[in-house]
Amino acid sequence: MNPDTEASETETDSTSEAESAETLPPRRWAVKVGCGIDVLLAGVLSFATFLVHDVRYILTEPFWNDESWVAISTKLPLDQLLRVTASSPPGWTMLLRLVPFGYPYWIRIVPLLFGAFTVVAAYGYVRSLPWPTVLLGRLAATIAGVAALLVPSALTRNDLKQYTSDAFVTLVVLWLMSRLESHWSRRRLLQFASLLAVGFLFSAAAIFVGTAAFGALIVAQLISRQWRRLAESAVVGTVCGVVLVGTYLVVYRPGAPPELNEYWARYYLPLTRGLGATRDFLVKAQERMVGGLGVPLIVVVVLLAMGVITLVLMRRIACALLVPILLVVMVVLAAARQYPLFDVRTSHFLATAIVVTAAIGVAGLAALAARAHVAVAVVIALVAVLLFATRAPVTGHIRTHSIPREDLGTPTGYIAAHVQPGDTIVVGMLSSWGFAYHWPTGTPEIAPVSSNLQRFVTVYPDQPHILVALDRTPAAADEVMARAIEKAQQPDASGRIWVIHAHTKPDELAQYGAAATAAGLTGTTIIPRVLALLTVPRAR
């Protein structure tokens, strides 16, 4: 291939046609994306997302605790959105409100669709690269699409979380970077930066990918001595960084849980604890990452290196550098205790970038083999796909049912159907989000607390018979039960107390029972460990 460089430093849109003749490889290497066959192949691979996941299960399984605090954002007033997003990107949370049908659990269609879009982005990115022939381009893009589809970290993404959006934004960044490198212009550079700014609203990982992307651009331009492009990248990258930091301060920080660092403590690189602790951590971290990738570490390293070399040979230097730089960025962030390293969920975007780059390496090997005969290239591609698709980490996660079973819809519906005037309802702290999501009467509000990571519970000020515990401690259980008993003993009360509690610690659960026993309440278990109906003895 010819070098993707030119002597001219005129980088304006008005010279785009003249510049393209100088900067693009020979015409036989230029591959157009968007023809009918490519659309069909990308569409088939994308549709396969709905086959490798059990869609019926995903759209009907009740929300578990960590999904409930996400789901409740759709029921709260819009002006409270930033206060309840916690670790979820606000833009992604807003998308949940746009799902107009199929409640209560159909809002899981949002992460599922992002999973399908990720496969399309993988196909589009790799197809846009300058492969020697159209056939090899489609073969490479198909390998990448299959990799993004079947990587175990993607197959296990079936709950109401934003991690598939992270992967999608990461691949779109790579796609636009390839487009920018194929034909440089200020307009494309600004479009690239704009995507990062907008993408950050839907993916927190965009700020890490953006840092690696501009770093890769600057290094690539240093290598090729493109000084004007280097200056433009530095200026636009700085402005983009300011926008991203401003977005974090205004949009993310208000709902960011202060205790989140402690929650992820075991996923941070323990440099201060010595070489032994660091070594042990890295061994466990790479084991987690290999589990998310589905292939042995040595295979990952070799194929990733082959992918980087293939991109370099295609004169996509920045694309080649992005994933290695991103790996370094994530290690640095883990050492600084700012982001967990190689957790299968939170590093799904990284796993996706790695497997797609590895797929490029496989396709690069196939392209070399095609010089002997194109059939050899096809065989290499088919063998690679079959070896990957039939591995136990992949087959074991296809149509997986991994959402923890914590059903609050059924007990809440039971209460709604059987509650009587004068009844009191006690809701455990971590049940408040799920209860509020399913409770059919009134509009919930948030009450700030410091006793959970999300920093809020949902309450009903206009329905004083609904009492919510503000902590998971025995003291909090005693306090809310005392208030419930007092209310149930009022002359106009029915004397009945519904107690609903899921995701409860043993001592917390035991304290609810102890408080009821101490007050002489009689009770009936409606749903074991979740719902009970207590009766307050009447004074004679």
N, C-alpha and C positions, 0 to 999 in steps of 0.2 A: 504493500500500500504506500501511497505517497504521503509525505508528512502533512499534517493538518495545520500548517503554518504558512505565513506569507510575509513578504517584506513590508507591505503597506501597513501603516498605522492608522489609516482612516477607518474609524469604526462607527459609521453612521448608517441609519436605515436607508438613506438615499443611495448608498453605494452597495446595497446588499446583493444585487444581482452580479455586479462585477466581482465582488469579494467572494461570492460563493464559488465562482469558477476557479479561484485561486486556492480556497481553503478546503473544499470538499475533496475526498478521494476520487479516483476515476469513476465514471458513471456506473460501471458494472458492479462497483462495491456499494453504491448508494441503494438502500432498500427503503421503499415507500411503505408506510404503515397506513392502513385504513381501507384497503381493498376488500372486496366481499369475502374472499377466503380467510383473510386475517380476522375480520369481524366474526365470521362463523367459528373459527378455531377458538378465539378468545371467548366467545359466547358459550361454546360447549364446555370449556374448562371452567368458566365462571359458574355455569349452571350446575356443574358437578359438586359445587359447594353444598348445594341443597340435597345431594345424595350421600356425601360422606358424613354429613351431620343428620341426626334424627330430628327433622324439623318439627314434627308433631310433638315430640318430647320437649323440645326447646320452647315451643309456644304454648305449652300447657302445664309444664312443671311449675309448682308454686315458687315464688321468690324465697331465697334464703336470706339470712340477716344482712349480709353485705350487699345484696341487691335491693333490699327493701329501702335502705336510706337513699339509694339512687332513684328508685321508682317514686318515692314520695315527693320528689321535686316536681313531678308532673301535676300534683294535686295542690301544691302551695301557691300563693300569689306570686306573680312574676317578679315583683320587687324584692322577694326573699331568695331568688335563685342563687345569687352569688354567695349567700351565707350558708347554703346547704350543699354546694357542689363538692366540698372537701377535696379529694384527689381526682375527681372527674373534671375533664375540660368543660367549661361553661357552654361552649358552642355545641359540643356533643350532647350535653344534658338537654340543651334547648331542642335538639332534633327529636328527642323522645316525645315532646309535646306535639309534634307534627304527625304522629301516627294516629290516624283518625278512626281506627276500627279495631275490633278484636280484643278489647280489654278483658281480663286484667293483665295477661302475660304476653300479649303480642308485641309489646314495645321491645322485646328481645329481637325483633326483626331488624332493628338498627345495627347492632353489632354483627348480626348474621350477614346483612347486606354489605357491610364494610369488608367482611371476609371475602365475599364474592368480588367486590371491587378490587381487592388486593390482588387476586388472581389476574384480573384484567390488566392491572398496572404492571404486574410482573411480565406478562406477555408483551404489552406495549413497549416497556422499557427495553427489553432484550431484542425485540423485533426492530426497534429503531436504530440499533447498532449496525455498522457497515459490514455485514457478513459478505463473503465472496459471492454467494448466489442467493436467489430468493428462497430456494429449497432449504439451504442451510439456515437462513434467517428464520424461517418458519419452524424448522426443527429445533433450533436453539430456543426460540420463544416458547415452544410447547414444553420443552424440558423445564424451563423456568416456571411456567404456569403450573405444571405438575408439582414442582418443588414447593411453590408457595401454597398450593392446595393441600398437600399431604404432610407438610412438616408437622410433627406432633404438637408443637406449641400452638399451631393453628387449629388442629383437630380438637384440642381441649378447650378452645374458646367458645363456650356455649352459654355463658351467663351474661347478665346485664352489666358489662364492663366495656371500657373504651379501648382495649388493647388492640383490637382489629383495626380501629381507626389509626392507631399509631403506626401499624405496619403499612397501611394504605398510604398515608402521608409520606412515609419514608421512601417507598418505591416511586411515588410521583415526583419526589425531589430528585431521585436518581434519573428518572425519565427526562425531566426538564433540564437537568445538568447535561445529559447526553445531547439533548437538543441544542443547548447553549454552546457546547464544545464543537458540535458539527458546523455551526455557523454563528460566530460571535456577533452580537450587536448589543447596543445599550438597551434597546427595547426588551430584548430577551433577558438580559441581566436584571432589569427592573421587574419583569414578569416573574422571574425566578424568586427575587426577594419578596415580591408581593405574595406569592404562594406561601412562602414560609410564614409571613405575618398572619395571613388568613388561616393557614393550617394550624398555627399555634392555638387557635381558639377551639380546635377539634382534637388536638393531640398535644399533650404536654411534652412528648418526646420530640416534637418539631424543633424545640430550642436546642436540643443536643444534636440532632441531625443537621440543623442549620449551621451550628458552630463548626461541625466537621466538614460540611459542604463548602463553606467559604474558606476554611483552612485548606481544603483540598484544591480549590480554585487558585488560591494565592501560591501554594507550593508548585502547582503545575505551571503557573505563569513564570515563576522564578526559574524553573527548570528550562522552560522554552524561551526565556528572556523576553517575554511580551510585557514590556514595562508599562505601556499605556493601559493594557488590560489589567495589569496588576494594580495600578492606581485606581482604576474604576472599580475593581472588585473590592479593594480596601475601603473606598469611600462608601459604596453601596452596602457592603457588609457591616460597616460601622453603624450606618443609619438603621439598617435592618436590626442590628443588635440592640440599639436604643429602643426601637419599637417593641421588640420582643420583651425586653426588661420592663418597659413601661406597661405592656399588657399584663405581665406577671404581677406587677405591683397593684394594678388597678383591678384586674379581673380574677386572678388566681389567689393572690395572697389573702383576701378577706375570708375565703372559705377554707384555707389551708390549715389542717390540724397541726398545732404545735408539737404534739406528741408523736407525729408520724415517724420522725427520726428514730425514736426508741422502738417503734413497732418493727422497723426494718433493720434493727441493730445487727442481727446476725448475718445480714447480707452486705455489710460494709467491710472494706478491706482493713484488717486490724494491724496496720503498720506499727502502731505504738506499742504493740504487745510482743514484738520480737519476730525474728525470722521463722521460728517454729510455728507460731500461731498463723503467720501469714501464709506459710507453706500449706498448712492444714486447711486453711480457708480456701486457697486456690484449688486444692485437690477436690474439695466438696463443690466448689463453684463450677469447675469444669465438668464434674459429674452431672450437676443439674443442667448445665447448658447442653451437654451431649444428649441428655434425656429429652430436652426440648427440640434438638435437631434431628435425632433419630438415627445418627450414624456415628461410628467411632471417631475419636478426636483426631487420630492420624489421618483419617480419610478427609475430615473437615479441613484440616490444615493444608493438605496436598491440593484438594480441589479449590480451596479458596485462593491459594497461591497461583494455581493455573488460571483461575478467573481473573486475577489481577494482571497476570502476564498477558492474557488474551486482550484485555481492555487496553493495556499499554500498546500492544501491537496494532490496535485499531485507532491509536492516537486519541483515546478517551482517557487521558492521564488523570484528570480530576475524578472521573467516575472510578478509576482504578484505586485512587488514594482514599476515597471517601470511607469505605468500610474499615480499612485498617486504622484510619484516624478516628473513626467513631468508636472503635474498640478501645483505643487509648483514652478518648474522652470519658468513656463509661468507667474505665478503671480509675481514672483520676477522680471522678465524681464519687465513686465508691470509697476511695481513700479519704476524701473530704467529707464523708458521711452525708452526702446530698442525694444519692440515688442508689437503690439496691443493685447489686451486680449479679447477673446470670440467674435471676429468678425467672422461672418459666413464663409467668404472667407478664411481669413488668418489662422483661427483656424480649418479648415476642417480636417487637419491631426489629431488634438487633438480629435475632435468629432468622427472621425473614430476609433481611438484607444479606446475611451470610449465605443462606442456601441458594438465593437467586444468583449471587456472585459465583458460588460453587457450580451452579448450573451453567453459567457462562464458561467456566473452566472445562466442563464436560463437552460443551458445544465447540469450544476451541480445539479440543482434542479430536472431535469428530470432523471439524473443518480440515485439520491436517490429514486425517485419514482419507478424506474425500479426494485428495490429490491422487491417491492410488485408484480409488473407485468410490463413487457416491454411495454404493450399497454398503460399503464398510462403515461409512459415517452413520447411515441409518441403523445398522446393527449395533454400533457403539451406543447410540442414543437410546435404542430400545432396551438394551441390556442394562444401562445405567438406570433408566426409569423403572424397570422391573425389579432390579436389586433394591432400589430405594422403597418402592411401593409394597414390597412383600416382606420388609423387615418387621419384626415383632413390635417395635415402638410405634410403627405406623399402623399396622393392621389392628393392634390392640386398642387404638384410640378412635378408629372409625366408628361413627354413630355411638360414641360413648355417652353414658348416662352418669355424669360426674357432678351434677349440681347437688349440694347437700340438701337433704330432705328436711325442710323447716316450713311447714305449711301453716300460715296464719290466716289464709283466706277462709278455710273451713271453720275454724272456731269463731272467727269474727262474724261470718255469715250465720252461724248457729245462734250467737248472741243476738244479732239483729232480728232473727226470726222469732226468738223466744223472750226477749226482754219485755218487762212489764213496767207500767208507770211506777215510779218510786224505787226502781232497782238502782243499785250502784255498780259501777264497773271499775275494776282495778286492773291496770295495764303495767306489766313489767317494763323496765326502762328500755331494753333492747327489743321489746315487742311493740313499742310505740309507733315505729315507722310502718311496720307491716299492718298493724291494726288500723292506723290512719289511712293507709292506702286502700283498705277494703271497707272501711266503715262507711255506710251509705248516707249518713245524715250529717249535714253541716260541712263547714270548711275548716280543716285543721290549721293551726298556727304553730310556729316554732317557739320553743322556750330554750334559751341558752343554758348549757350546763358545762361543767368541766370534767365530768365523770365518764365520758366516752370520747373516742377519737374524732367523731364527727361534730362534737361540741354542741349538739342540740338534741332535743326530744320533741315530739309532736304532741300538742295539747289541744283541748277544746274549751276555751274560756266561755263560750256560749252554751256549753253543756256541762254544768258543774257536777253532774253525777258520774262523769268520766274522770277518774283520778289516775295519774301517771307517776310511777316511781321515778325519782331523779338520780338514782344510783343503783348499783348491783350489790351493795353491802347489806348485811343483816339489819343494820340500823335503818337503812332506807326502806327495807321491806316492813319493818316494824312501824315506821312513820306512816307509810301510805295505808297500811292495814288499820292503824288506829284512826286515821281520818275516815276510812271507809266504814268502820264499825260505828263511829260517831254519827255519820250521815245516815246509816241504815237504821239507827235507833230513833231517828226523828219521828214524830207522830204521823207525818204524811208519807213516810217511807214504807216500802214493802217488806223491809227486813232481809232482802236477798242481796247477795254480793257475788257478782261474777268476777272471777280472777283468771286472767289470761296472761300467760308468760311462756315465751319460747326463748331459745338461746340463753338458758339460765344456768348459772353455776350451782353445784350441789348445795353449798351452804346457803346460797340465796333462796333456792327452792325450799330447802328445809325450814328456813325462817318464816316463809309464808305459812307453812303448815303449823309451825310452832305458835305463831301469832294467832292463828285461827283457833288452835286448841286452848291457848291461854285465855281467850275471850269466851270460851264455851260454845263456839260456833259448830254447828253440824253441817256436813257437806256431802256433796255427791261429785264424784269425778266424772266429767263428761268426756274429756279426751285426756288420757294419761299424760302427765307431765306438761300439759299445755293449757287445759281449761277445766275449771271447777266451779261449782255453784254452791255457795255457802249461805247458811241461814242464821240470822242473829236471834238469840232467844229473847222473847218478849218479857219485860218485867211484869210481875204479877202484883 
